[in-house]
Amino acid sequence: MNLYHPVNIGSLSLPGNLFLAPVAGYTGRAYRSLCIDEGADFSFTELISAESVIRGRPDMKPMDDPSPVSVLLRRADNEKHYAIQLFGAESERMAAGAALLARWKPAVVDINGGCPVPKVIKTGAGSALMKNPDNLGRVVEAMVRASQEHLGGVPVTIKIRSGWDNGSINYRECARIAVESGAAMVSLHPRTRAQGYGGKSDWSLIADLASRLPVPVTGSGDLYTPEDAERMLRETGCAAVMFARGAMGNPFIFSTTRAFLTTGSYTPPGAAARIAIGFRHLERLAADIGEKPACLEMRKHFCAYTKGSKGTQGTAGGAGLRNKLVHAASIEDYRLLLHDIS
Ligand SMILES: Cc1cc2nc3c(=O)[nH]c(=O)nc-3n(C[C@H](O)[C@H](O)[C@H](O)COP(=O)(O)O)c2cc1C
């Protein structure tokens, strides 16, 4: 079977199965738009607190609202479909947050059941949702109801880990309860909360879940190259893959993976193309949040765009260049540092 194929998430039909994962601090509107340009079939906002949505500015039009939560929630201009990912622990608060999403018109509302960050789990949200599968089910059920009442019934989905730690691997139970409660897709990052982002993700758990669930399973974990994506799709039978760290500094991962899946070969982007798309990123981010904050935020992104590039401007190599990039504060600084990379 062709490994690149359409995916249906409930009532939503997507043309393909290459998704951009939610990555806090990286997958903002500007970056998502570059991934869409490069062929991402679906994209997620980073995790956004349901409480911050509730405290937001429902009186304002999205584009006139400069509050940080509104900036996080906005769809990119070229983003035909996107998912807004919410986090929270309490079903009625999550439903109240979801009910307020109508003005952003998400195609999907996704629930974060995987975040390992202490600030999030101490509230019972993120991966801590998996410690109490019954509550996780109530959250899904309440969100589905909120979607039916306020969002035209868009699908509700959930992203989980394999479990809290090695002693409590309960992705099967959490996924089953989520689907019984109305989830239309489950994304699985098969590491435990205790593993954080270290070690290797266990793709055999993705295969296990994909063989059990009546809804699409999206696989996440250690996807850095088109070959990785091909192998995950082939070995696990998951419906879709989502790129996370492998997409940082490399929006081309979508076009190259699609080429690889459909033709068997691809041309990796050169250093100059990566720098050029980095400047497009900077331009779009500056249009959203202003030039100065955009230049500061782009430091980490340009470090990603130049990973593997030789140094320039008399710097010793890639690391030397990145030491300079983390001090750049203007578009001119970036131009001077990056003009002769090829
Ligand atoms: C810095 C960082 C931020 C992340 N933020 C989110 C998030 O907001 N929501 C989420 O569901 N997963 C988040 N993730 C998890 C990724 O979506 C993905 O599941 C994980 O990184 C495994 O994929 P990878 O090994 O290919 O990077 C984050 C991961 C990283 C490294």
The ligand as an SDF file (V2000), in Angstrom:
LIG
                    3D

 31 33  0  0  0  0  0  0  0  0999 V2000
   10.6300   21.4240   23.2980 C   0  0  0  0  0  0  0  0  0  0  0  0
    9.4610   20.4960   23.1090 C   0  0  0  0  0  0  0  0  0  0  0  0
    8.1770   20.9880   23.2770 C   0  0  0  0  0  0  0  0  0  0  0  0
    7.0680   20.1370   23.1230 C   0  0  0  0  0  0  0  0  0  0  0  0
    5.8070   20.6500   23.2690 N   0  0  0  0  0  0  0  0  0  0  0  0
    4.7250   19.8310   23.1060 C   0  0  0  0  0  0  0  0  0  0  0  0
    3.4040   20.3550   23.2210 C   0  0  0  0  0  0  0  0  0  0  0  0
    3.1860   21.5580   23.3970 O   0  0  0  0  0  0  0  0  0  0  0  0
    2.3750   19.4620   23.1160 N   0  0  0  0  0  0  0  0  0  0  0  0
    2.5850   18.1200   22.8730 C   0  0  0  0  0  0  0  0  0  0  0  0
    1.6240   17.3550   22.7990 O   0  0  0  0  0  0  0  0  0  0  0  0
    3.8140   17.6280   22.7310 N   0  0  0  0  0  0  0  0  0  0  0  0
    4.8900   18.4540   22.8290 C   0  0  0  0  0  0  0  0  0  0  0  0
    6.1520   17.9420   22.6400 N   0  0  0  0  0  0  0  0  0  0  0  0
    6.3170   16.5220   22.2510 C   0  0  0  0  0  0  0  0  0  0  0  0
    6.4270   16.3610   20.7250 C   0  0  0  0  0  0  0  0  0  0  0  0
    5.2210   16.7230   20.0760 O   0  0  0  0  0  0  0  0  0  0  0  0
    6.7990   14.9180   20.3460 C   0  0  0  0  0  0  0  0  0  0  0  0
    5.7620   14.0560   20.7420 O   0  0  0  0  0  0  0  0  0  0  0  0
    8.0980   14.4650   20.9830 C   0  0  0  0  0  0  0  0  0  0  0  0
    9.0990   15.4550   20.8680 O   0  0  0  0  0  0  0  0  0  0  0  0
    8.5870   13.1520   20.3650 C   0  0  0  0  0  0  0  0  0  0  0  0
    8.9110   13.3170   19.0210 O   0  0  0  0  0  0  0  0  0  0  0  0
   10.4460   13.5030   18.5070 P   0  0  0  0  0  0  0  0  0  0  0  0
   11.2740   12.4610   19.2570 O   0  0  0  0  0  0  0  0  0  0  0  0
   10.3560   13.2160   17.0190 O   0  0  0  0  0  0  0  0  0  0  0  0
   10.8630   14.8930   18.8340 O   0  0  0  0  0  0  0  0  0  0  0  0
    7.2580   18.7720   22.7940 C   0  0  0  0  0  0  0  0  0  0  0  0
    8.5580   18.2960   22.6060 C   0  0  0  0  0  0  0  0  0  0  0  0
    9.6530   19.1220   22.7500 C   0  0  0  0  0  0  0  0  0  0  0  0
   11.0370   18.5780   22.5150 C   0  0  0  0  0  0  0  0  0  0  0  0
  1  2  1  0
  2  3  1  0
  2 30  2  0
  3  4  2  0
  4  5  1  0
  4 28  1  0
  5  6  2  0
  6  7  1  0
  6 13  1  0
  7  8  2  0
  7  9  1  0
  9 10  1  0
 10 11  2  0
 10 12  1  0
 12 13  2  0
 13 14  1  0
 14 15  1  0
 14 28  1  0
 15 16  1  0
 16 17  1  0
 16 18  1  0
 18 19  1  0
 18 20  1  0
 20 21  1  0
 20 22  1  0
 22 23  1  0
 23 24  1  0
 24 25  2  0
 24 26  1  0
 24 27  1  0
 28 29  2  0
 29 30  1  0
 30 31  1  0
M  END
$$$$
